[in-house]
């Protein structure tokens, strides 16, 4: 996943910035600025969050069950 697609998805999920999303999943916001390509573990979390939103499941529920 390239950064452009990642940014699009996190906005679709409802986050105003990469930093806000990073905080939500327990990653330092500054870490995201160094990524040119998003790592696979972050891609999985992002896709799960998008699926959750599309199906009316709060991200908190996903995060808690994954212990992210």
N, C-alpha and C positions, 0 to 999 in steps of 0.2 A: 504494500500500500504506500503510495506516495503521499507526501505531506499535504498536497492540495486536496486529495480525496479525504484524507483524515480530517482536515479542517472542515470540509463540507459535512461530513458525518457528525462531528461533535456539535456543529451548529444545529443540525437536524434533530439531534438528541435533546438539545435545549441549553447547551452551555455557551456562554458569551465569548469564551476564549479557551485556548489550549491550557492556560494556567489554571483556570477553574476546573477543567476536566482532570488535569493532573492532580490537583488537590483532592478531588473526589475519589480518585482511585489510589491515593497514597504515594504519588510520585512527585518529586520536586519539579516545580514548574520550569525551572531553568534547564532541566534535563531535556525537555521537549525542544528547546531551541537548538540543541546540538544535532538532532535527528534530521537526516536528509531523507531517509526511508524509515518508516515506522517499524519497530521490531515486532516480531510475531506475537509476543505475549500482549503487547498493547493493542495490536490489531484484533486479537480475540476478545479482549475486554470491550473494545469499541463496538465490534459487531454484536456482542451480547447485549450491550446497552441499547443499540439501535433496535434489535429484535424485541427487547423488553418494551421500549417505547411504542413500537408499532403494535404490540399486543396488550397495551394498557397495564404493564407491570412496572411498578416503581423501580428505579435503578437501585435504591436502597435495598430492596429485597434481593436483587441479584448480587449486589456487593456483599451483603450479610451472608448469603448462602455460600459464596465463594471465599469469604473471609479475606477480601481484598483490602 
